Amino acid sequence: MLRKILALMKKEFRTILKNKKSRMVLIIPPIAQILVFGYSASFDLNNVPYAVYNEDPGLASRQLLARFSGVPEFAKVATITRDSGIAPLINEKKVMLVLHIGPDFTRNLNRGRTAKLQVILDGRNSNSALISLNYVRDIVKSFNMQWAARHGMQPVPAQLVVRSWFNETLNSHWFIIPGIVALLALVVTLEVTALSVAKEREAGTFDQLLVTPMTPLEILIGKSLPGFIIGFVEATFIIAMTILWFHVPFRGSFLVLYTGIFAFLLSAIGIGLMISAISVTQQQGLMGAFLFLVPAVILSGFATPIENMPQFVQYITYLNPMRYFLIIVRASFLEGASFSLLWNLYWPMVIIGIVTLSAAGILFRNRMY
């Protein structure tokens, strides 16, 4: 049995690695995607374009605006001198926000009165607008505290002191990049396995495989192991890039992480082989993988929290193996989570893998008999 499986594995690796296009698919896209996601995908905002409409010639307004020009999160692109200059900048997306300071700003502060700063935001991208507004609030809060201290005014009675656990600087790259381990491992494994049988059917070699003395179980194992090995190598490469290139801290145990990788790849291979078993052509295999991949990523919590989804959609996410592995990989990197905290995330992926591999085996057996 072992010799038959090894022979089929050898054939699968030759089929994948001998073809130049297949080699390029396995090597170039993961490297390109980890670099693109690593450098461009971020929930942080830098160089937010803004305009200033300052009607106050006093010192306070100049000091407040100096704080905006001195931080990397903002980039001043325009100065407005009249109300009519606001709308064109916002409408044409030249600025994200406009800071409007009224003529009595400094006078009111000197008299101990409330001085208003109007912030006009482009709300078309609500997420960016909210993040920009939080930046503005932080700067204004710092200005208020310093102004009160310099002028002997009553300090704010309660101050908010924030400490972020696990991600002290709130660097969104530390949240996004570990998730790419799950994303790319799923993409590569699903692609390899979803095409394994469909490719042979299209080439006419699957019928030759069926007349060999191999059982459906042996064919299933021989088709599964190459995809598992390739997915394992890809995941290891991405983890190394995450730690060594992007310097995301790894605080957990590699044993905990790689146990999750094993369970995740098992489920991904089962889904890929099930798709491949019902596909007649490579095009159908690719389409099936795509139809699974897009909802799997959306419903995994990769970009949007599952808790924010409707209740019935949250129930559907329990069928998605990426949902579980995403928590494992992020918890391993940032929290240093142990088996005792993550054990309930391993067995659902194993069950998904067993069910889908069994379904693929039944489809193979029906094809043979």
C-alpha positions in Angstrom: 0.0 0.0 0.0 2.8 2.4 0.9 4.6 1.8 -2.3 1.4 2.6 -4.3 0.8 5.8 -2.4 4.4 6.9 -2.8 4.3 6.2 -6.5 1.1 8.3 -6.9 2.6 11.1 -4.8 5.7 11.1 -7.0 3.5 11.3 -10.0 1.6 14.2 -8.5 4.7 16.2 -7.6 6.1 15.6 -11.1 2.9 16.9 -12.6 2.9 20.0 -10.5 6.6 20.9 -10.4 7.5 19.8 -14.0 5.1 22.3 -15.5 6.6 25.8 -15.5 3.2 27.5 -15.1 2.4 25.4 -12.1 5.7 26.2 -10.5 5.1 29.9 -11.1 1.6 29.7 -9.5 3.1 28.1 -6.4 6.0 30.5 -6.0 5.2 33.9 -7.4 1.7 34.6 -6.2 2.4 33.8 -2.5 5.5 36.0 -2.5 3.6 38.8 -4.3 0.6 38.6 -2.0 2.5 38.6 1.3 4.5 41.7 0.1 1.3 43.5 -1.2 -0.7 42.7 2.0 2.3 43.4 4.2 3.0 46.8 2.9 -0.3 48.1 1.7 -3.1 46.4 3.7 -3.5 48.4 6.9 -6.3 49.9 9.1 -4.0 52.8 10.0 -4.1 56.1 8.1 -1.0 58.1 7.3 -0.7 61.4 5.4 -4.4 62.1 5.7 -4.9 65.1 3.3 -6.6 68.0 5.0 -7.3 71.7 4.5 -7.3 74.6 7.0 -9.9 77.4 7.1 -8.6 79.6 9.9 -10.5 82.8 10.7 -8.7 83.5 13.9 -5.4 85.4 13.9 -4.6 84.6 17.5 -1.9 82.5 19.1 -4.1 79.6 20.2 -5.3 78.7 16.7 -1.7 78.8 15.4 -0.5 76.5 18.2 -3.4 74.0 17.6 -2.7 73.9 13.8 1.0 73.5 14.4 0.2 70.2 16.2 -1.5 68.9 13.0 1.5 69.9 10.8 3.9 68.1 13.2 2.5 64.6 13.0 2.9 62.0 10.2 -0.8 61.1 10.2 -1.8 64.4 8.5 -0.6 66.2 5.4 -1.8 69.7 4.8 -2.7 70.2 1.1 -4.6 73.5 1.0 -5.5 76.7 2.9 -9.0 78.1 2.5 -10.0 81.7 2.9 -13.8 81.6 2.4 -16.7 79.2 3.0 -17.1 78.5 -0.7 -13.7 76.8 -0.9 -14.7 73.9 1.3 -17.1 72.0 -0.9 -14.9 71.7 -4.0 -12.0 70.1 -2.0 -14.4 67.6 -0.4 -16.3 66.8 -3.5 -13.2 66.2 -5.6 -11.6 64.0 -2.9 -8.6 66.3 -2.6 -8.9 66.3 1.2 -10.3 63.9 3.8 -11.2 66.7 6.2 -11.3 70.5 6.7 -10.3 72.1 9.9 -12.4 75.3 10.4 -11.5 77.7 13.3 -13.8 80.5 14.0 -12.7 84.2 14.5 -13.2 84.0 18.3 -11.2 80.9 19.0 -8.3 82.5 20.9 -10.5 85.1 22.6 -12.8 82.5 24.0 -9.9 80.4 25.4 -8.3 83.4 27.0 -11.7 84.2 28.8 -12.1 80.6 29.9 -14.9 79.9 27.5 -15.5 77.0 25.2 -13.8 77.4 21.9 -15.1 75.4 19.0 -13.1 73.7 16.3 -15.3 72.5 13.4 -14.1 69.4 11.6 -15.8 68.8 8.2 -15.2 65.1 7.1 -15.6 63.3 3.8 -18.0 60.5 5.0 -18.0 58.5 1.8 -15.4 56.1 3.3 -16.9 55.9 6.8 -14.0 53.8 8.2 -11.3 56.3 7.1 -13.5 59.2 8.3 -13.8 57.7 11.8 -10.1 56.9 12.1 -9.3 60.5 11.0 -11.7 61.9 13.5 -10.1 59.9 16.3 -6.7 61.3 15.3 -8.2 64.8 15.5 -9.7 64.1 18.9 -6.3 62.9 20.3 -4.6 66.1 19.1 -7.3 68.4 20.5 -7.2 66.5 23.8 -3.5 67.0 24.1 -3.8 70.7 23.2 -6.5 71.2 25.8 -4.4 69.6 28.6 -1.3 71.7 27.7 -3.3 74.9 27.4 -4.9 74.4 30.7 -1.6 73.7 32.4 0.1 76.7 30.9 -2.6 79.2 31.8 -3.4 77.8 35.3 -6.9 76.7 34.4 -8.8 74.0 36.2 -7.6 70.7 34.8 -9.9 68.1 33.4 -11.4 66.2 36.5 -11.1 62.8 34.9 -8.4 61.7 32.4 -8.6 58.6 30.2 -5.4 56.5 30.4 -5.4 53.8 27.7 -3.2 50.7 27.7 -3.5 48.2 24.8 -2.7 44.6 25.6 -1.0 42.3 23.1 -0.5 45.2 20.5 0.8 48.1 22.5 1.2 50.5 19.6 -2.1 49.4 17.9 -0.2 48.5 14.8 -2.8 47.1 12.4 0.0 45.2 10.5 0.4 43.0 13.6 -3.3 42.0 13.1 -3.4 41.7 9.3 -0.2 40.0 8.4 -0.6 36.8 10.6 -4.0 36.4 9.0 -2.3 36.1 5.6 -0.8 32.8 6.8 -4.3 31.4 6.8 -5.4 33.1 3.6 -2.4 32.1 1.4 -2.2 28.6 2.9 -5.9 28.1 2.0 -5.5 29.5 -1.5 -2.5 27.4 -2.5 -3.8 24.1 -0.9 -7.2 24.6 -2.4 -5.9 25.3 -5.8 -3.5 22.3 -5.9 -6.1 19.8 -4.6 -9.1 21.2 -6.5 -7.3 20.7 -9.8 -5.7 17.3 -9.1 -8.5 15.0 -10.3 -10.1 17.5 -12.7 -6.8 17.9 -14.5 -6.5 14.2 -15.0 -10.1 13.8 -16.2 -9.5 16.6 -18.8 -6.3 14.9 -19.9 -7.9 11.5 -20.1 -5.5 9.9 -17.6 -8.0 9.5 -14.7 -9.5 6.4 -16.3 -6.0 4.9 -16.5 -5.7 5.6 -12.7 -9.0 3.8 -12.1 -7.8 0.5 -13.7 -4.7 0.4 -11.5 -4.8 -2.0 -8.5 -5.1 1.1 -6.1 -8.1 1.3 -3.8 -10.1 4.6 -3.4 -8.4 5.1 0.0 -5.0 4.8 -1.6 -5.9 7.2 -4.4 -7.3 9.6 -1.8 -4.2 9.5 0.3 -1.9 9.8 -2.7 -3.8 12.9 -3.9 -4.0 14.4 -0.4 -0.3 14.3 0.7 1.2 16.4 -2.1 -1.3 19.2 -1.4 -0.6 18.9 2.3 3.2 19.1 1.9 2.9 22.1 -0.5 0.5 23.9 1.9 2.8 23.1 4.9 5.9 24.5 3.0 3.9 27.6 1.9 2.6 28.2 5.4 6.1 27.9 6.9 7.5 30.3 4.3 4.9 32.9 5.1 5.4 32.5 8.8 9.1 33.1 8.4 8.4 36.2 6.3 6.0 37.5 8.9 8.5 37.1 11.7 11.8 37.9 10.0 10.8 40.4 7.3 7.9 42.2 8.8 9.0 41.8 12.4 5.6 40.8 13.8 6.3 39.4 17.3 5.7 35.7 17.8 4.9 35.1 21.5 3.4 31.6 21.4 4.5 28.0 20.7 5.3 26.7 17.3 3.8 23.4 18.4 0.5 25.1 19.1 0.6 26.9 15.7 1.7 23.9 13.6 -1.0 21.7 15.2 -3.5 24.3 14.0 -1.8 24.3 10.5 -2.1 20.5 10.4 -5.9 20.6 11.2 -6.5 23.5 8.9 -4.7 21.9 5.9 -6.6 18.6 6.6 -9.9 20.5 6.2 -8.6 22.5 3.2 -7.5 19.3 1.4 -10.8 17.6 2.0 -12.7 20.5 0.6 -10.3 20.8 -2.4 -10.6 17.1 -3.2 -14.3 17.1 -2.9 -14.5 20.0 -5.4 -12.1 18.2 -7.7 -14.0 14.9 -7.5 -17.2 16.6 -8.8 -15.4 18.7 -11.4 -15.0 17.4 -15.0 -12.7 20.1 -16.3 -10.0 22.3 -14.8 -12.2 25.3 -15.4 -14.9 23.8 -13.2 -12.3 23.0 -10.5 -11.1 26.6 -10.5 -14.6 27.9 -10.4 -15.5 25.6 -7.5 -12.4 26.7 -5.6 -13.2 30.3 -6.2 -16.9 29.9 -5.2 -15.7 28.5 -1.9 -12.7 30.8 -1.3 -14.4 34.2 -1.5 -17.2 33.4 1.1 -14.6 31.6 3.2 -12.4 34.7 3.5 -15.4 37.1 4.0 -16.9 34.9 6.7 -13.6 34.2 8.5 -13.2 37.5 10.4 -10.1 38.3 8.3 -11.2 41.9 7.7 -14.6 42.4 9.5 -15.5 41.0 12.9 -17.8 38.0 12.9 -19.6 39.5 15.9 -20.8 42.3 13.6 -22.5 39.9 11.1 -26.2 39.0 11.3 -26.9 36.1 13.6 -27.8 33.6 10.9 -24.6 34.4 9.1 -22.6 33.8 12.3 -24.0 30.3 12.4 -22.8 29.7 8.8 -19.3 30.7 9.8 -19.0 27.6 11.9 -18.7 25.5 8.7 -15.7 27.6 7.6 -12.3 26.2 8.7 -10.6 29.5 8.1 -12.6 31.0 10.9 -11.0 28.7 13.5 -7.4 28.8 12.1 -7.5 32.6 11.9 -8.0 32.8 15.6 -5.3 30.2 16.3 -2.6 32.0 14.2 -3.4 35.5 15.6 -3.6 34.2 19.1 -0.2 32.4 18.7 1.5 35.5 17.4 0.1 38.2 19.6 -1.2 36.5 22.7 1.1 33.5 23.1 -2.0 31.3 23.6 -1.6 27.7 24.8 -3.4 24.5 23.9 -5.7 24.9 26.9 -7.1 28.2 25.4 -7.3 26.9 21.8 -8.2 23.2 22.0 -11.9 23.9 21.1 -10.7 25.4 17.8 -8.8 22.3 16.6 -11.5 19.6 16.6 -14.0 21.5 14.3 -11.4 21.7 11.6 -10.5 18.0 12.0 -14.2 17.1 11.8 -14.6 19.3 8.6 -11.6 17.5 7.2 -12.8 14.0 8.0 -16.3 14.7 6.6 -15.0 16.3 3.3 -12.3 13.6 2.8 -15.0 10.9 3.3 -17.2 12.6 0.8 -14.4 12.8 -1.7 -13.6 9.1 -1.1 -17.3 8.2 -1.7 -17.2 10.2 -5.0 -14.0 8.4 -6.0 -15.5 5.0 -5.3 -18.7 5.8 -7.2 -16.5 6.8 -10.1 -14.6 3.5 -10.0 -17.6 1.3 -9.7 
